[in-house]
């Protein structure tokens, strides 16, 4: 497995631990519909959160959250729409972004943006 894939899996595990510590219940990791994917589907206060996780080890290309563009948010909304169709008990939701910076010899830095919209 490529090192970037391992790094992404590390980021998703850190994200899951972060969210659990914040009171979220993890429902799914890498939930897929067609060619769309939601990194983490979590529940807090009976509200589903569709969370895009971005992890970086350098600021060479900017902050991780800066790579979540309108196209990515539209893709998340397409997947969220299908998730809600399959789970009609939920009538509302949030799209969130969890940005994680990982640097050697340092604790990971988290930046959580809740309820993103276009």
C-alpha positions in Angstrom: 0.0 0.0 0.0 1.3 3.5 -0.9 2.5 5.7 1.9 -0.1 8.4 0.9 -2.8 5.8 1.5 -1.4 4.9 4.9 -1.1 8.6 5.7 -4.8 9.1 4.7 -5.9 6.1 6.9 -3.9 7.6 9.8 -5.7 10.9 9.3 -9.1 9.2 9.3 -8.3 7.3 12.5 -7.1 10.5 14.2 -10.3 12.2 12.9 -12.5 9.4 14.3 -10.8 9.6 17.7 -11.1 13.4 17.7 -14.8 13.2 16.9 -15.5 10.5 19.5 -13.8 12.7 22.1 -16.2 15.5 21.0 -19.3 13.4 21.7 -19.9 12.1 18.1 -21.0 8.5 17.4 -19.3 7.2 14.2 -21.8 5.5 11.9 -19.6 4.9 8.8 -16.1 5.5 7.5 -15.7 5.8 3.7 -19.4 5.6 3.0 -19.9 5.3 -0.7 -22.7 6.0 -3.2 -21.9 5.6 -6.9 -18.6 7.5 -7.4 -19.1 9.7 -4.3 -17.6 9.1 -0.9 -18.1 10.5 2.5 -15.0 10.1 4.7 -17.0 9.9 8.0 -20.7 9.8 8.8 -21.2 10.6 12.4 -24.1 11.4 14.6 -24.4 14.0 17.4 -27.6 15.0 19.1 -29.5 12.8 16.5 -28.2 14.9 13.7 -26.0 13.3 11.0 -22.7 15.0 10.1 -21.0 14.2 6.8 -17.4 15.0 7.5 -14.6 15.5 4.9 -11.2 14.8 6.5 -8.1 16.4 5.1 -4.7 15.6 6.5 -1.4 17.1 5.6 2.2 16.8 6.8 3.3 20.1 5.3 2.0 23.5 4.4 3.7 23.5 1.0 0.3 23.4 -0.7 -1.6 25.4 1.9 -3.8 24.4 4.8 -5.7 21.1 4.4 -9.1 22.6 4.5 -8.2 24.9 1.6 -8.4 21.9 -0.7 -12.2 21.4 -0.1 -13.6 23.3 -3.0 -17.2 23.9 -4.3 -17.0 20.7 -6.5 -16.1 18.6 -3.4 -18.9 20.1 -1.4 -21.3 19.4 -4.2 -20.1 15.8 -4.3 -20.6 15.5 -0.5 -24.1 16.9 -0.9 -24.9 14.3 -3.6 -23.8 11.5 -1.3 -25.6 13.1 1.7 -28.8 13.2 -0.4 -28.6 9.5 -1.1 -27.7 8.7 2.6 -30.8 10.7 3.7 -32.9 8.9 1.1 -31.8 5.5 2.5 -32.2 6.7 6.1 -35.5 8.7 6.2 -35.4 9.0 10.0 -33.0 11.9 9.4 -34.5 15.1 8.1 -31.6 17.5 8.6 -27.8 17.3 8.4 -24.5 19.1 8.6 -21.5 19.1 6.2 -18.3 19.5 8.2 -14.6 19.6 7.4 -11.9 18.3 9.8 -8.5 19.5 8.9 -5.5 17.8 10.5 -1.8 18.8 10.3 0.7 16.1 11.3 4.3 17.1 11.9 7.0 14.9 13.3 7.7 15.3 17.0 4.5 17.3 17.5 0.9 16.6 18.5 -1.5 16.7 15.6 -3.2 20.0 15.1 -7.0 19.9 14.4 -9.2 22.6 12.8 -12.9 21.6 12.7 -15.3 23.6 10.5 -18.9 22.8 11.3 -22.0 23.3 9.1 -20.3 24.3 5.8 -22.5 25.4 3.0 -22.1 27.0 -0.4 
